[in-house]
Structures are given as C-alpha cells and as structure tokens.
Amino acid sequence: SLLAEKYRFNNQLFATNGYFLTLDRINSLSKSVKYTLTVDFCSDETFFETNIGTPNSWEKIKNNILDILNSKNLRNINFIITDISSFSNFSKNELSE
C-alpha cells in the first residue's frame, strides 16, 4: 500500500471473500488512498458454507462487513458486495429468464 501510494496509485481495488477483512486491518490502511473492496457473499448461510466458505465462516465474514460499514471514520472505503445466493439456481428454465 505504501509503495502504491508513493507512485500515486491512490485508487485501489481488492477482491476478497471478507474472512480476513477485519476492522483493525482496514484501519491500518492509508487514509489517503481510496479502496474499493469487492466481496462475494451469500445471504444463504448454508449455501455459502457448503459451496464457497468454510464451516463457521459465514458469521465471521458477515460481522467483518458490518463492522466496516458501521465505522464512521472510513470514508475512503467503498464496498461492492455480490450476493452469490442466486448462483445456487441451476435450472435451465429459470436461468434463461
């Protein structure tokens, strides 16, 4: 992050599943850089932990996201969250709609 900041890369995009995206880690990032965090998450806990995450990871990731979104001093952090629960639909008829 410091090297990117030195060369004026002041808009950074990260893709993450959110597991290690803790408030402490986010607070350690440079405040002069705009970060966009893209997170693939799922509103269906069982689907997420069966197909994407690991057992007991859904709650941790949800709490990480909420902690960051509820923090008032992180104006340089943006989120793009994709709800991948729709990916559980594999019916050809429904997918064609």
Biopython code that builds the backbone (N, CA, C, O; Angstrom):
import numpy as np
from Bio.PDB.StructureBuilder import StructureBuilder

atoms = [
    (1, "SER", "N", (0.819, -1.195, 0.000)),
    (1, "SER", "CA", (0.000, 0.000, 0.000)),
    (1, "SER", "C", (0.866, 1.264, 0.000)),
    (1, "SER", "O", (0.551, 2.234, -0.690)),
    (2, "LEU", "N", (1.950, 1.253, 0.769)),
    (2, "LEU", "CA", (2.815, 2.430, 0.818)),
    (2, "LEU", "C", (3.532, 2.649, -0.505)),
    (2, "LEU", "O", (3.707, 3.790, -0.934)),
    (3, "LEU", "N", (3.946, 1.569, -1.156)),
    (3, "LEU", "CA", (4.607, 1.688, -2.450)),
    (3, "LEU", "C", (3.631, 2.225, -3.494)),
    (3, "LEU", "O", (3.983, 3.093, -4.292)),
    (4, "ALA", "N", (2.417, 1.711, -3.486)),
    (4, "ALA", "CA", (1.400, 2.203, -4.418)),
    (4, "ALA", "C", (1.108, 3.673, -4.166)),
    (4, "ALA", "O", (0.940, 4.449, -5.106)),
    (5, "GLU", "N", (1.049, 4.052, -2.908)),
    (5, "GLU", "CA", (0.803, 5.455, -2.560)),
    (5, "GLU", "C", (1.964, 6.336, -3.028)),
    (5, "GLU", "O", (1.749, 7.445, -3.516)),
    (6, "LYS", "N", (3.180, 5.842, -2.878)),
    (6, "LYS", "CA", (4.366, 6.589, -3.311)),
    (6, "LYS", "C", (4.292, 6.919, -4.799)),
    (6, "LYS", "O", (4.686, 8.010, -5.213)),
    (7, "TYR", "N", (3.793, 5.990, -5.601)),
    (7, "TYR", "CA", (3.691, 6.196, -7.039)),
    (7, "TYR", "C", (2.310, 6.695, -7.467)),
    (7, "TYR", "O", (1.935, 6.600, -8.636)),
    (8, "ARG", "N", (1.571, 7.223, -6.508)),
    (8, "ARG", "CA", (0.281, 7.880, -6.711)),
    (8, "ARG", "C", (-0.810, 6.961, -7.269)),
    (8, "ARG", "O", (-1.692, 7.407, -8.003)),
    (9, "PHE", "N", (-0.741, 5.696, -6.920)),
    (9, "PHE", "CA", (-1.854, 4.794, -7.193)),
    (9, "PHE", "C", (-2.823, 4.960, -6.029)),
    (9, "PHE", "O", (-2.809, 4.182, -5.076)),
    (10, "ASN", "N", (-3.659, 5.980, -6.121)),
    (10, "ASN", "CA", (-4.488, 6.350, -4.974)),
    (10, "ASN", "C", (-5.914, 5.817, -5.050)),
    (10, "ASN", "O", (-6.783, 6.258, -4.298)),
    (11, "ASN", "N", (-6.153, 4.888, -5.939)),
    (11, "ASN", "CA", (-7.454, 4.235, -6.027)),
    (11, "ASN", "C", (-7.185, 2.746, -6.224)),
    (11, "ASN", "O", (-6.761, 2.317, -7.297)),
    (12, "GLN", "N", (-7.435, 1.971, -5.184)),
    (12, "GLN", "CA", (-7.084, 0.555, -5.229)),
    (12, "GLN", "C", (-8.321, -0.334, -5.092)),
    (12, "GLN", "O", (-9.235, -0.044, -4.319)),
    (13, "LEU", "N", (-8.324, -1.406, -5.851)),
    (13, "LEU", "CA", (-9.441, -2.341, -5.883)),
    (13, "LEU", "C", (-8.959, -3.693, -5.367)),
    (13, "LEU", "O", (-7.951, -4.226, -5.832)),
    (14, "PHE", "N", (-9.694, -4.237, -4.402)),
    (14, "PHE", "CA", (-9.351, -5.540, -3.844)),
    (14, "PHE", "C", (-10.556, -6.460, -3.936)),
    (14, "PHE", "O", (-11.680, -6.061, -3.630)),
    (15, "ALA", "N", (-10.316, -7.688, -4.356)),
    (15, "ALA", "CA", (-11.340, -8.734, -4.324)),
    (15, "ALA", "C", (-11.030, -9.629, -3.133)),
    (15, "ALA", "O", (-9.889, -10.050, -2.942)),
    (16, "THR", "N", (-12.045, -9.915, -2.340)),
    (16, "THR", "CA", (-11.832, -10.701, -1.127)),
    (16, "THR", "C", (-13.101, -11.453, -0.776)),
    (16, "THR", "O", (-14.198, -11.051, -1.161)),
    (17, "ASN", "N", (-12.948, -12.540, -0.047)),
    (17, "ASN", "CA", (-14.141, -13.205, 0.473)),
    (17, "ASN", "C", (-14.543, -12.598, 1.813)),
    (17, "ASN", "O", (-15.604, -12.922, 2.346)),
    (18, "GLY", "N", (-13.712, -11.728, 2.353)),
    (18, "GLY", "CA", (-14.054, -10.994, 3.571)),
    (18, "GLY", "C", (-13.611, -11.642, 4.867)),
    (18, "GLY", "O", (-13.781, -11.050, 5.933)),
    (19, "TYR", "N", (-13.048, -12.838, 4.811)),
    (19, "TYR", "CA", (-12.705, -13.547, 6.045)),
    (19, "TYR", "C", (-11.658, -12.791, 6.869)),
    (19, "TYR", "O", (-11.784, -12.690, 8.089)),
    (20, "PHE", "N", (-10.639, -12.270, 6.215)),
    (20, "PHE", "CA", (-9.579, -11.549, 6.921)),
    (20, "PHE", "C", (-9.770, -10.035, 6.867)),
    (20, "PHE", "O", (-8.850, -9.281, 7.186)),
    (21, "LEU", "N", (-10.929, -9.599, 6.476)),
    (21, "LEU", "CA", (-11.231, -8.182, 6.305)),
    (21, "LEU", "C", (-11.725, -7.586, 7.628)),
    (21, "LEU", "O", (-12.875, -7.162, 7.744)),
    (22, "THR", "N", (-10.843, -7.566, 8.605)),
    (22, "THR", "CA", (-11.228, -7.081, 9.925)),
    (22, "THR", "C", (-11.126, -5.560, 9.999)),
    (22, "THR", "O", (-10.418, -4.937, 9.208)),
    (23, "LEU", "N", (-11.821, -4.986, 10.930)),
    (23, "LEU", "CA", (-11.778, -3.540, 11.135)),
    (23, "LEU", "C", (-10.359, -3.081, 11.463)),
    (23, "LEU", "O", (-9.936, -2.022, 11.000)),
    (24, "ASP", "N", (-9.626, -3.849, 12.245)),
    (24, "ASP", "CA", (-8.231, -3.491, 12.569)),
    (24, "ASP", "C", (-7.371, -3.430, 11.311)),
    (24, "ASP", "O", (-6.558, -2.519, 11.161)),
    (25, "ARG", "N", (-7.543, -4.390, 10.408)),
    (25, "ARG", "CA", (-6.748, -4.387, 9.171)),
    (25, "ARG", "C", (-7.122, -3.198, 8.295)),
    (25, "ARG", "O", (-6.250, -2.548, 7.719)),
    (26, "ILE", "N", (-8.404, -2.916, 8.196)),
    (26, "ILE", "CA", (-8.852, -1.787, 7.380)),
    (26, "ILE", "C", (-8.331, -0.479, 7.960)),
    (26, "ILE", "O", (-7.906, 0.406, 7.217)),
    (27, "ASN", "N", (-8.363, -0.354, 9.274)),
    (27, "ASN", "CA", (-7.862, 0.867, 9.917)),
    (27, "ASN", "C", (-6.361, 1.051, 9.728)),
    (27, "ASN", "O", (-5.863, 2.169, 9.864)),
    (28, "SER", "N", (-5.631, -0.012, 9.419)),
    (28, "SER", "CA", (-4.189, 0.108, 9.210)),
    (28, "SER", "C", (-3.839, 0.581, 7.793)),
    (28, "SER", "O", (-2.682, 0.903, 7.520)),
    (29, "LEU", "N", (-4.822, 0.624, 6.895)),
    (29, "LEU", "CA", (-4.578, 1.086, 5.530)),
    (29, "LEU", "C", (-4.424, 2.609, 5.487)),
    (29, "LEU", "O", (-4.924, 3.321, 6.358)),
    (30, "SER", "N", (-3.744, 3.078, 4.490)),
    (30, "SER", "CA", (-3.540, 4.514, 4.322)),
    (30, "SER", "C", (-4.883, 5.226, 4.148)),
    (30, "SER", "O", (-5.748, 4.763, 3.403)),
    (31, "LYS", "N", (-5.043, 6.330, 4.826)),
    (31, "LYS", "CA", (-6.280, 7.126, 4.717)),
    (31, "LYS", "C", (-6.288, 7.995, 3.465)),
    (31, "LYS", "O", (-7.329, 8.541, 3.099)),
    (32, "SER", "N", (-5.133, 8.129, 2.803)),
    (32, "SER", "CA", (-5.078, 8.980, 1.615)),
    (32, "SER", "C", (-5.369, 8.207, 0.326)),
    (32, "SER", "O", (-5.325, 8.775, -0.765)),
    (33, "VAL", "N", (-5.660, 6.935, 0.453)),
    (33, "VAL", "CA", (-5.966, 6.090, -0.695)),
    (33, "VAL", "C", (-7.426, 5.677, -0.619)),
    (33, "VAL", "O", (-7.938, 5.358, 0.454)),
    (34, "LYS", "N", (-8.091, 5.686, -1.772)),
    (34, "LYS", "CA", (-9.467, 5.210, -1.848)),
    (34, "LYS", "C", (-9.424, 3.713, -2.160)),
    (34, "LYS", "O", (-8.783, 3.294, -3.124)),
    (35, "TYR", "N", (-10.101, 2.922, -1.352)),
    (35, "TYR", "CA", (-10.143, 1.477, -1.536)),
    (35, "TYR", "C", (-11.556, 1.052, -1.901)),
    (35, "TYR", "O", (-12.527, 1.482, -1.279)),
    (36, "THR", "N", (-11.657, 0.211, -2.909)),
    (36, "THR", "CA", (-12.918, -0.424, -3.242)),
    (36, "THR", "C", (-12.731, -1.909, -2.994)),
    (36, "THR", "O", (-11.869, -2.550, -3.595)),
    (37, "LEU", "N", (-13.549, -2.446, -2.103)),
    (37, "LEU", "CA", (-13.461, -3.845, -1.720)),
    (37, "LEU", "C", (-14.625, -4.599, -2.349)),
    (37, "LEU", "O", (-15.786, -4.272, -2.101)),
    (38, "THR", "N", (-14.324, -5.590, -3.147)),
    (38, "THR", "CA", (-15.381, -6.384, -3.755)),
    (38, "THR", "C", (-15.452, -7.711, -3.008)),
    (38, "THR", "O", (-14.464, -8.439, -2.905)),
    (39, "VAL", "N", (-16.631, -8.006, -2.493)),
    (39, "VAL", "CA", (-16.828, -9.190, -1.664)),
    (39, "VAL", "C", (-17.943, -10.042, -2.264)),
    (39, "VAL", "O", (-19.050, -9.557, -2.497)),
    (40, "ASP", "N", (-17.641, -11.311, -2.511)),
    (40, "ASP", "CA", (-18.671, -12.271, -2.900)),
    (40, "ASP", "C", (-19.188, -12.896, -1.624)),
    (40, "ASP", "O", (-18.480, -13.636, -0.943)),
    (41, "PHE", "N", (-20.433, -12.587, -1.311)),
    (41, "PHE", "CA", (-21.039, -13.088, -0.084)),
    (41, "PHE", "C", (-22.341, -13.762, -0.451)),
    (41, "PHE", "O", (-22.691, -13.836, -1.629)),
    (42, "CYS", "N", (-23.053, -14.248, 0.526)),
    (42, "CYS", "CA", (-24.268, -15.002, 0.253)),
    (42, "CYS", "C", (-25.249, -14.814, 1.402)),
    (42, "CYS", "O", (-24.880, -14.958, 2.568)),
    (43, "SER", "N", (-26.477, -14.498, 1.079)),
    (43, "SER", "CA", (-27.488, -14.345, 2.117)),
    (43, "SER", "C", (-27.900, -15.683, 2.713)),
    (43, "SER", "O", (-28.512, -15.729, 3.780)),
    (44, "ASP", "N", (-27.568, -16.769, 2.031)),
    (44, "ASP", "CA", (-27.901, -18.121, 2.488)),
    (44, "ASP", "C", (-26.663, -18.733, 3.155)),
    (44, "ASP", "O", (-25.721, -19.155, 2.484)),
    (45, "GLU", "N", (-26.691, -18.770, 4.479)),
    (45, "GLU", "CA", (-25.532, -19.239, 5.245)),
    (45, "GLU", "C", (-25.137, -20.672, 4.873)),
    (45, "GLU", "O", (-23.953, -20.955, 4.689)),
    (46, "THR", "N", (-26.102, -21.562, 4.762)),
    (46, "THR", "CA", (-25.808, -22.962, 4.448)),
    (46, "THR", "C", (-25.178, -23.098, 3.066)),
    (46, "THR", "O", (-24.188, -23.811, 2.899)),
    (47, "PHE", "N", (-25.751, -22.416, 2.075)),
    (47, "PHE", "CA", (-25.186, -22.475, 0.722)),
    (47, "PHE", "C", (-23.754, -21.940, 0.723)),
    (47, "PHE", "O", (-22.863, -22.530, 0.112)),
    (48, "PHE", "N", (-23.542, -20.818, 1.414)),
    (48, "PHE", "CA", (-22.213, -20.216, 1.453)),
    (48, "PHE", "C", (-21.183, -21.164, 2.050)),
    (48, "PHE", "O", (-20.126, -21.393, 1.462)),
    (49, "GLU", "N", (-21.494, -21.713, 3.215)),
    (49, "GLU", "CA", (-20.522, -22.562, 3.905)),
    (49, "GLU", "C", (-20.336, -23.907, 3.216)),
    (49, "GLU", "O", (-19.298, -24.544, 3.392)),
    (50, "THR", "N", (-21.295, -24.343, 2.455)),
    (50, "THR", "CA", (-21.178, -25.609, 1.741)),
    (50, "THR", "C", (-20.399, -25.452, 0.441)),
    (50, "THR", "O", (-19.638, -26.343, 0.065)),
    (51, "ASN", "N", (-20.580, -24.331, -0.248)),
    (51, "ASN", "CA", (-20.033, -24.184, -1.595)),
    (51, "ASN", "C", (-18.895, -23.176, -1.736)),
    (51, "ASN", "O", (-18.086, -23.295, -2.657)),
    (52, "ILE", "N", (-18.816, -22.207, -0.865)),
    (52, "ILE", "CA", (-17.842, -21.128, -1.035)),
    (52, "ILE", "C", (-16.885, -21.050, 0.152)),
    (52, "ILE", "O", (-15.670, -21.179, 0.000)),
    (53, "GLY", "N", (-17.450, -20.839, 1.320)),
    (53, "GLY", "CA", (-16.631, -20.644, 2.513)),
    (53, "GLY", "C", (-16.315, -21.948, 3.211)),
    (53, "GLY", "O", (-16.425, -23.030, 2.632)),
    (54, "THR", "N", (-15.930, -21.827, 4.437)),
    (54, "THR", "CA", (-15.630, -22.988, 5.273)),
    (54, "THR", "C", (-16.644, -23.018, 6.411)),
    (54, "THR", "O", (-17.313, -22.018, 6.667)),
    (55, "PRO", "N", (-16.765, -24.155, 7.097)),
    (55, "PRO", "CA", (-17.701, -24.205, 8.222)),
    (55, "PRO", "C", (-17.450, -23.066, 9.216)),
    (55, "PRO", "O", (-16.311, -22.800, 9.600)),
    (56, "ASN", "N", (-18.512, -22.417, 9.615)),
    (56, "ASN", "CA", (-18.489, -21.316, 10.593)),
    (56, "ASN", "C", (-17.858, -20.027, 10.072)),
    (56, "ASN", "O", (-17.537, -19.144, 10.867)),
    (57, "SER", "N", (-17.675, -19.899, 8.767)),
    (57, "SER", "CA", (-17.073, -18.671, 8.223)),
    (57, "SER", "C", (-18.119, -17.597, 7.913)),
    (57, "SER", "O", (-17.791, -16.411, 7.913)),
    (58, "TRP", "N", (-19.352, -17.981, 7.655)),
    (58, "TRP", "CA", (-20.391, -17.042, 7.233)),
    (58, "TRP", "C", (-20.590, -15.931, 8.263)),
    (58, "TRP", "O", (-20.610, -14.753, 7.905)),
    (59, "GLU", "N", (-20.735, -16.289, 9.519)),
    (59, "GLU", "CA", (-20.976, -15.307, 10.590)),
    (59, "GLU", "C", (-19.788, -14.360, 10.744)),
    (59, "GLU", "O", (-19.976, -13.156, 10.917)),
    (60, "LYS", "N", (-18.575, -14.891, 10.681)),
    (60, "LYS", "CA", (-17.369, -14.055, 10.813)),
    (60, "LYS", "C", (-17.298, -13.038, 9.682)),
    (60, "LYS", "O", (-17.029, -11.860, 9.918)),
    (61, "ILE", "N", (-17.534, -13.483, 8.472)),
    (61, "ILE", "CA", (-17.467, -12.585, 7.322)),
    (61, "ILE", "C", (-18.571, -11.535, 7.402)),
    (61, "ILE", "O", (-18.325, -10.355, 7.151)),
    (62, "LYS", "N", (-19.779, -11.956, 7.748)),
    (62, "LYS", "CA", (-20.891, -11.007, 7.903)),
    (62, "LYS", "C", (-20.541, -9.943, 8.933)),
    (62, "LYS", "O", (-20.775, -8.756, 8.703)),
    (63, "ASN", "N", (-19.984, -10.355, 10.061)),
    (63, "ASN", "CA", (-19.619, -9.399, 11.109)),
    (63, "ASN", "C", (-18.484, -8.477, 10.667)),
    (63, "ASN", "O", (-18.488, -7.292, 11.001)),
    (64, "ASN", "N", (-17.514, -9.004, 9.921)),
    (64, "ASN", "CA", (-16.440, -8.154, 9.387)),
    (64, "ASN", "C", (-17.017, -7.053, 8.500)),
    (64, "ASN", "O", (-16.649, -5.885, 8.626)),
    (65, "ILE", "N", (-17.920, -7.434, 7.609)),
    (65, "ILE", "CA", (-18.539, -6.466, 6.698)),
    (65, "ILE", "C", (-19.323, -5.421, 7.478)),
    (65, "ILE", "O", (-19.189, -4.224, 7.227)),
    (66, "LEU", "N", (-20.142, -5.872, 8.425)),
    (66, "LEU", "CA", (-20.959, -4.939, 9.215)),
    (66, "LEU", "C", (-20.092, -3.995, 10.049)),
    (66, "LEU", "O", (-20.396, -2.806, 10.151)),
    (67, "ASP", "N", (-19.026, -4.509, 10.642)),
    (67, "ASP", "CA", (-18.127, -3.657, 11.436)),
    (67, "ASP", "C", (-17.568, -2.520, 10.584)),
    (67, "ASP", "O", (-17.516, -1.373, 11.028)),
    (68, "ILE", "N", (-17.155, -2.839, 9.376)),
    (68, "ILE", "CA", (-16.580, -1.812, 8.495)),
    (68, "ILE", "C", (-17.652, -0.840, 8.022)),
    (68, "ILE", "O", (-17.438, 0.372, 8.022)),
    (69, "LEU", "N", (-18.802, -1.366, 7.619)),
    (69, "LEU", "CA", (-19.876, -0.489, 7.155)),
    (69, "LEU", "C", (-20.381, 0.439, 8.251)),
    (69, "LEU", "O", (-20.798, 1.561, 7.964)),
    (70, "ASN", "N", (-20.349, -0.008, 9.490)),
    (70, "ASN", "CA", (-20.831, 0.800, 10.609)),
    (70, "ASN", "C", (-19.782, 1.751, 11.176)),
    (70, "ASN", "O", (-20.099, 2.591, 12.018)),
    (71, "SER", "N", (-18.545, 1.627, 10.725)),
    (71, "SER", "CA", (-17.496, 2.515, 11.201)),
    (71, "SER", "C", (-17.656, 3.886, 10.542)),
    (71, "SER", "O", (-17.808, 3.982, 9.324)),
    (72, "LYS", "N", (-17.621, 4.932, 11.344)),
    (72, "LYS", "CA", (-17.872, 6.281, 10.837)),
    (72, "LYS", "C", (-16.617, 6.967, 10.270)),
    (72, "LYS", "O", (-16.726, 8.002, 9.613)),
    (73, "ASN", "N", (-15.447, 6.406, 10.517)),
    (73, "ASN", "CA", (-14.221, 7.091, 10.097)),
    (73, "ASN", "C", (-13.556, 6.458, 8.872)),
    (73, "ASN", "O", (-12.362, 6.655, 8.647)),
    (74, "LEU", "N", (-14.309, 5.711, 8.093)),
    (74, "LEU", "CA", (-13.733, 5.038, 6.928)),
    (74, "LEU", "C", (-14.349, 5.560, 5.635)),
    (74, "LEU", "O", (-14.924, 4.797, 4.858)),
    (75, "ARG", "N", (-14.226, 6.837, 5.419)),
    (75, "ARG", "CA", (-14.804, 7.447, 4.209)),
    (75, "ARG", "C", (-14.040, 7.075, 2.951)),
    (75, "ARG", "O", (-14.533, 7.305, 1.846)),
    (76, "ASN", "N", (-12.858, 6.511, 3.089)),
    (76, "ASN", "CA", (-12.054, 6.127, 1.928)),
    (76, "ASN", "C", (-12.291, 4.663, 1.522)),
    (76, "ASN", "O", (-11.602, 4.142, 0.645)),
    (77, "ILE", "N", (-13.255, 4.011, 2.154)),
    (77, "ILE", "CA", (-13.546, 2.603, 1.879)),
    (77, "ILE", "C", (-14.919, 2.485, 1.212)),
    (77, "ILE", "O", (-15.921, 2.980, 1.728)),
    (78, "ASN", "N", (-14.939, 1.824, 0.064)),
    (78, "ASN", "CA", (-16.200, 1.535, -0.627)),
    (78, "ASN", "C", (-16.341, 0.028, -0.761)),
    (78, "ASN", "O", (-15.350, -0.698, -0.840)),
    (79, "PHE", "N", (-17.579, -0.428, -0.786)),
    (79, "PHE", "CA", (-17.862, -1.850, -0.924)),
    (79, "PHE", "C", (-18.668, -2.114, -2.178)),
    (79, "PHE", "O", (-19.545, -1.335, -2.549)),
    (80, "ILE", "N", (-18.360, -3.216, -2.819)),
    (80, "ILE", "CA", (-19.230, -3.810, -3.832)),
    (80, "ILE", "C", (-19.454, -5.238, -3.345)),
    (80, "ILE", "O", (-18.532, -6.053, -3.354)),
    (81, "ILE", "N", (-20.667, -5.535, -2.924)),
    (81, "ILE", "CA", (-20.973, -6.860, -2.393)),
    (81, "ILE", "C", (-21.889, -7.572, -3.378)),
    (81, "ILE", "O", (-22.959, -7.072, -3.726)),
    (82, "THR", "N", (-21.457, -8.737, -3.816)),
    (82, "THR", "CA", (-22.256, -9.550, -4.716)),
    (82, "THR", "C", (-22.881, -10.679, -3.914)),
    (82, "THR", "O", (-22.174, -11.469, -3.287)),
    (83, "ASP", "N", (-24.212, -10.756, -3.934)),
    (83, "ASP", "CA", (-24.909, -11.843, -3.253)),
    (83, "ASP", "C", (-24.924, -13.036, -4.194)),
    (83, "ASP", "O", (-25.667, -13.058, -5.175)),
    (84, "ILE", "N", (-24.105, -14.019, -3.889)),
    (84, "ILE", "CA", (-23.971, -15.168, -4.773)),
    (84, "ILE", "C", (-25.021, -16.241, -4.518)),
    (84, "ILE", "O", (-24.938, -17.329, -5.088)),
    (85, "SER", "N", (-26.004, -15.955, -3.674)),
    (85, "SER", "CA", (-27.035, -16.967, -3.420)),
    (85, "SER", "C", (-27.814, -17.293, -4.684)),
    (85, "SER", "O", (-28.343, -18.396, -4.815)),
    (86, "SER", "N", (-27.891, -16.348, -5.619)),
    (86, "SER", "CA", (-28.588, -16.625, -6.873)),
    (86, "SER", "C", (-27.835, -17.654, -7.707)),
    (86, "SER", "O", (-28.406, -18.243, -8.624)),
    (87, "PHE", "N", (-26.565, -17.874, -7.401)),
    (87, "PHE", "CA", (-25.787, -18.863, -8.143)),
    (87, "PHE", "C", (-26.210, -20.279, -7.807)),
    (87, "PHE", "O", (-25.786, -21.225, -8.470)),
    (88, "SER", "N", (-27.044, -20.440, -6.781)),
    (88, "SER", "CA", (-27.497, -21.780, -6.403)),
    (88, "SER", "C", (-28.577, -22.287, -7.343)),
    (88, "SER", "O", (-28.996, -23.440, -7.247)),
    (89, "ASN", "N", (-29.023, -21.443, -8.240)),
    (89, "ASN", "CA", (-30.067, -21.810, -9.180)),
    (89, "ASN", "C", (-29.432, -22.354, -10.454)),
    (89, "ASN", "O", (-28.782, -21.619, -11.199)),
    (90, "PHE", "N", (-29.625, -23.642, -10.695)),
    (90, "PHE", "CA", (-29.018, -24.247, -11.871)),
    (90, "PHE", "C", (-30.054, -24.786, -12.856)),
    (90, "PHE", "O", (-29.709, -25.530, -13.774)),
    (91, "SER", "N", (-31.308, -24.418, -12.670)),
    (91, "SER", "CA", (-32.363, -24.849, -13.572)),
    (91, "SER", "C", (-32.239, -24.084, -14.887)),
    (91, "SER", "O", (-32.196, -22.854, -14.877)),
    (92, "LYS", "N", (-32.179, -24.787, -16.015)),
    (92, "LYS", "CA", (-32.048, -24.133, -17.329)),
    (92, "LYS", "C", (-33.220, -23.198, -17.585)),
    (92, "LYS", "O", (-33.027, -22.118, -18.143)),
    (93, "ASN", "N", (-34.408, -23.579, -17.199)),
    (93, "ASN", "CA", (-35.590, -22.724, -17.417)),
    (93, "ASN", "C", (-35.489, -21.427, -16.624)),
    (93, "ASN", "O", (-35.746, -20.349, -17.159)),
    (94, "GLU", "N", (-35.120, -21.525, -15.367)),
    (94, "GLU", "CA", (-35.020, -20.326, -14.528)),
    (94, "GLU", "C", (-33.838, -19.452, -14.942)),
    (94, "GLU", "O", (-33.935, -18.225, -14.899)),
    (95, "LEU", "N", (-32.743, -20.055, -15.336)),
    (95, "LEU", "CA", (-31.582, -19.276, -15.745)),
    (95, "LEU", "C", (-31.837, -18.525, -17.055)),
    (95, "LEU", "O", (-31.243, -17.472, -17.285)),
    (96, "SER", "N", (-32.689, -19.037, -17.893)),
    (96, "SER", "CA", (-32.975, -18.367, -19.162)),
    (96, "SER", "C", (-33.849, -17.136, -18.978)),
    (96, "SER", "O", (-33.938, -16.298, -19.876)),
    (97, "GLU", "N", (-34.488, -17.021, -17.835)),
    (97, "GLU", "CA", (-35.357, -15.855, -17.583)),
    (97, "GLU", "C", (-34.530, -14.695, -17.257)),
    (97, "GLU", "O", (-35.058, -13.610, -17.011)),
]
sb = StructureBuilder()
sb.init_structure("model")
sb.init_model(0)
sb.init_chain("A")
sb.init_seg("    ")
for serial, (resi, resn, name, xyz) in enumerate(atoms, 1):
    if name == "N":
        sb.init_residue(resn, " ", resi, " ")
    sb.init_atom(name, np.array(xyz, "f"), 0.0, 1.0, " ", f" {name:<3s}", serial, name[0])
structure = sb.get_structure()
